[in-house]
Amino acid sequence: MRKHLLITVALGACLGLLAFGADATPINLSAAGGSQNYTFNLGVNGSLNLTSWEYDSGAWAAATMVYKSGGPGETGLGVLCNPGHSGDKCNQHEIGSQPWQMISVGLSSLTGYNSLTIGLGSVNGGIGGAPETGYIFGASCTPASCTPVELGSYTFDGTVDTATFTFTKAQLSAYSDIWVTPFTGNNFVDGNILLSSLILNVPEPAALGMFGLGILMIGLLLGLRRRMR
């Protein structure tokens, strides 16, 4: 009876450790400012790639990211308008809808993580003061060749102009990219938003060590059980 109890306790401890704590690793988005394509090297967790796009003359074209520091709610990564476009929204250094713009977060080289947290900023007032909406889409192809799947959205509620979304690795497993944009392509909203944060949540080294210790305990107890038969 005692042997079975010890094994049960050890198994329970290990199963409890399966829900690892997570170490949050913020991505320094300002480093991508001035680039059309930027890769963050995350060491053992692989890499995260950011690209920016603008819909020009019926096709997606590369655009340049810009980092905006405008205080609370107005800080993050936006997209510069390509030559040929002008106007108030183009001058605000955000991800716009006129022309339609997006920032794509490439996930294909990302490994060993628990979840990814995405922050939207500057979600406030669009044309005529109408509420803006920030969208997050998942895609498994390039912007020119597929229809994205909406993973989440946030519409300005009159008070808070920022929002965060956390997606587990399992939730993102079907996608190679995440798109951040204020526009769906199906309706007209003269708005713009920011990619305000990216946080990679990875298993804590201490938790991994404890899990390994728990596995070792099970092995020792099972060996002891065989010897006592």
TIMI-982048 format. One record per residue (C-alpha): residue number from 1; residue in three letters; x, y, z. Coordinates in steps of 0.2 Angstrom, whole numbers, m for minus. Layout:
BEGIN
REC;k;r;u;v;w
REC;NUM;ALA;X;Y;Z .
...
# end
This chain:
BEGIN
REC;k;r;u;v;w
REC;1;MET;0;0;0 .
REC;2;ARG;14;12;5 .
REC;3;LYS;23;8;m12 .
REC;4;HIS;8;13;m22 .
REC;5;LEU;5;28;m12 .
REC;6;LEU;23;35;m15 .
REC;7;ILE;21;32;m33 .
REC;8;THR;4;40;m34 .
REC;9;VAL;11;56;m25 .
REC;10;ALA;26;57;m37 .
REC;11;LEU;15;55;m52 .
REC;12;GLY;4;69;m45 .
REC;13;ALA;19;80;m42 .
REC;14;CYS;25;78;m60 .
REC;15;LEU;8;81;m68 .
REC;16;GLY;6;97;m58 .
REC;17;LEU;23;103;m65 .
REC;18;LEU;16;100;m82 .
REC;19;ALA;7;117;m80 .
REC;20;PHE;24;126;m81 .
REC;21;GLY;27;144;m75 .
REC;22;ALA;32;155;m89 .
REC;23;ASP;46;167;m91 .
REC;24;ALA;40;183;m101 .
REC;25;THR;52;189;m114 .
REC;26;PRO;47;206;m121 .
REC;27;ILE;53;209;m139 .
REC;28;ASN;61;226;m142 .
REC;29;LEU;50;232;m156 .
REC;30;SER;60;248;m158 .
REC;31;ALA;74;239;m166 .
REC;32;ALA;63;235;m182 .
REC;33;GLY;60;254;m185 .
REC;34;GLY;67;259;m202 .
REC;35;SER;66;241;m209 .
REC;36;GLN;54;232;m221 .
REC;37;ASN;59;215;m214 .
REC;38;TYR;67;212;m197 .
REC;39;THR;72;196;m188 .
REC;40;PHE;73;195;m169 .
REC;41;ASN;86;181;m164 .
REC;42;LEU;79;173;m148 .
REC;43;GLY;92;161;m145 .
REC;44;VAL;86;143;m140 .
REC;45;ASN;68;149;m145 .
REC;46;GLY;73;152;m163 .
REC;47;SER;68;168;m171 .
REC;48;LEU;53;180;m174 .
REC;49;ASN;52;189;m191 .
REC;50;LEU;42;205;m194 .
REC;51;THR;38;212;m211 .
REC;52;SER;27;227;m216 .
REC;53;TRP;15;228;m231 .
REC;54;GLU;4;241;m240 .
REC;55;TYR;m10;237;m252 .
REC;56;ASP;m5;248;m268 .
REC;57;SER;m14;247;m284 .
REC;58;GLY;m22;230;m281 .
REC;59;ALA;m7;221;m274 .
REC;60;TRP;3;220;m258 .
REC;61;ALA;19;229;m259 .
REC;62;ALA;33;230;m246 .
REC;63;ALA;33;245;m234 .
REC;64;THR;44;252;m220 .
REC;65;MET;41;250;m202 .
REC;66;VAL;43;265;m190 .
REC;67;TYR;43;265;m171 .
REC;68;LYS;32;279;m164 .
REC;69;SER;35;285;m146 .
REC;70;GLY;19;296;m142 .
REC;71;GLY;16;292;m124 .
REC;72;PRO;4;280;m116 .
REC;73;GLY;m7;271;m128 .
REC;74;GLU;3;279;m143 .
REC;75;THR;19;270;m143 .
REC;76;GLY;23;255;m154 .
REC;77;LEU;27;250;m172 .
REC;78;GLY;18;257;m187 .
REC;79;VAL;21;258;m205 .
REC;80;LEU;26;272;m216 .
REC;81;CYS;16;276;m232 .
REC;82;ASN;24;271;m248 .
REC;83;PRO;28;286;m261 .
REC;84;GLY;12;291;m269 .
REC;85;HIS;1;292;m254 .
REC;86;SER;m1;307;m242 .
REC;87;GLY;m14;314;m230 .
REC;88;ASP;m16;315;m211 .
REC;89;LYS;m16;296;m208 .
REC;90;CYS;0;293;m217 .
REC;91;ASN;9;306;m207 .
REC;92;GLN;4;298;m190 .
REC;93;HIS;17;284;m192 .
REC;94;GLU;4;270;m188 .
REC;95;ILE;m3;254;m196 .
REC;96;GLY;m16;262;m208 .
REC;97;SER;m32;258;m217 .
REC;98;GLN;m30;271;m231 .
REC;99;PRO;m20;264;m239 .
REC;100;TRP;m22;247;m231 .
REC;101;GLN;m7;242;m221 .
REC;102;MET;m2;228;m210 .
REC;103;ILE;13;221;m200 .
REC;104;SER;16;202;m202 .
REC;105;VAL;24;192;m187 .
REC;106;GLY;32;177;m194 .
REC;107;LEU;31;162;m183 .
REC;108;SER;39;148;m193 .
REC;109;SER;56;149;m185 .
REC;110;LEU;49;151;m167 .
REC;111;THR;52;136;m155 .
REC;112;GLY;51;130;m137 .
REC;113;TYR;38;143;m131 .
REC;114;ASN;22;142;m121 .
REC;115;SER;12;157;m129 .
REC;116;LEU;14;174;m137 .
REC;117;THR;6;190;m131 .
REC;118;ILE;2;203;m144 .
REC;119;GLY;m2;221;m139 .
REC;120;LEU;m12;234;m149 .
REC;121;GLY;m11;252;m146 .
REC;122;SER;m18;269;m152 .
REC;123;VAL;m35;260;m155 .
REC;124;ASN;m46;276;m152 .
REC;125;GLY;m55;286;m165 .
REC;126;GLY;m57;284;m184 .
REC;127;ILE;m66;294;m197 .
REC;128;GLY;m78;306;m190 .
REC;129;GLY;m74;300;m172 .
REC;130;ALA;m80;283;m176 .
REC;131;PRO;m72;269;m165 .
REC;132;GLU;m57;261;m172 .
REC;133;THR;m54;242;m172 .
REC;134;GLY;m38;233;m171 .
REC;135;TYR;m38;215;m179 .
REC;136;ILE;m26;200;m177 .
REC;137;PHE;m27;187;m190 .
REC;138;GLY;m18;170;m192 .
REC;139;ALA;m12;165;m209 .
REC;140;SER;m2;150;m216 .
REC;141;CYS;4;159;m232 .
REC;142;THR;9;176;m239 .
REC;143;PRO;m3;191;m240 .
REC;144;ALA;m4;190;m258 .
REC;145;SER;m10;172;m259 .
REC;146;CYS;m22;168;m245 .
REC;147;THR;m37;173;m234 .
REC;148;PRO;m33;176;m216 .
REC;149;VAL;m42;169;m201 .
REC;150;GLU;m47;181;m188 .
REC;151;LEU;m40;177;m171 .
REC;152;GLY;m45;192;m161 .
REC;153;SER;m50;210;m162 .
REC;154;TYR;m52;225;m151 .
REC;155;THR;m64;240;m153 .
REC;156;PHE;m61;257;m144 .
REC;157;ASP;m74;257;m130 .
REC;158;GLY;m72;276;m126 .
REC;159;THR;m59;274;m113 .
REC;160;VAL;m45;262;m115 .
REC;161;ASP;m36;263;m132 .
REC;162;THR;m24;248;m129 .
REC;163;ALA;m27;229;m128 .
REC;164;THR;m17;213;m127 .
REC;165;PHE;m21;195;m133 .
REC;166;THR;m12;179;m128 .
REC;167;PHE;m11;164;m139 .
REC;168;THR;m4;147;m134 .
REC;169;LYS;8;138;m145 .
REC;170;ALA;m6;125;m149 .
REC;171;GLN;m18;139;m155 .
REC;172;LEU;m5;146;m167 .
REC;173;SER;1;129;m173 .
REC;174;ALA;m9;130;m189 .
REC;175;TYR;m2;147;m194 .
REC;176;SER;15;153;m201 .
REC;177;ASP;11;171;m198 .
REC;178;ILE;1;183;m188 .
REC;179;TRP;m6;199;m196 .
REC;180;VAL;m9;215;m186 .
REC;181;THR;m20;228;m195 .
REC;182;PRO;m35;240;m193 .
REC;183;PHE;m43;235;m208 .
REC;184;THR;m52;219;m215 .
REC;185;GLY;m53;223;m233 .
REC;186;ASN;m72;222;m233 .
REC;187;ASN;m77;238;m226 .
REC;188;PHE;m71;256;m225 .
REC;189;VAL;m64;262;m209 .
REC;190;ASP;m52;277;m209 .
REC;191;GLY;m42;271;m194 .
REC;192;ASN;m24;267;m189 .
REC;193;ILE;m17;257;m174 .
REC;194;LEU;0;252;m168 .
REC;195;LEU;8;235;m164 .
REC;196;SER;12;240;m146 .
REC;197;SER;20;225;m139 .
REC;198;LEU;26;207;m142 .
REC;199;ILE;30;196;m127 .
REC;200;LEU;36;178;m129 .
REC;201;ASN;31;167;m114 .
REC;202;VAL;43;152;m112 .
REC;203;PRO;45;138;m99 .
REC;204;GLU;55;144;m84 .
REC;205;PRO;71;135;m82 .
REC;206;ALA;67;131;m63 .
REC;207;ALA;51;123;m68 .
REC;208;LEU;60;112;m81 .
REC;209;GLY;72;107;m68 .
REC;210;MET;59;102;m56 .
REC;211;PHE;50;92;m69 .
REC;212;GLY;66;83;m73 .
REC;213;LEU;68;79;m54 .
REC;214;GLY;50;73;m53 .
REC;215;ILE;53;61;m68 .
REC;216;LEU;69;55;m59 .
REC;217;MET;59;52;m43 .
REC;218;ILE;46;41;m53 .
REC;219;GLY;60;31;m60 .
REC;220;LEU;68;28;m43 .
REC;221;LEU;52;23;m35 .
REC;222;LEU;47;11;m49 .
REC;223;GLY;64;3;m48 .
REC;224;LEU;62;1;m29 .
REC;225;ARG;45;m7;m32 .
REC;226;ARG;52;m20;m43 .
REC;227;ARG;66;m24;m30 .
REC;228;MET;53;m26;m16 .
REC;229;ARG;42;m38;m25 .
# end
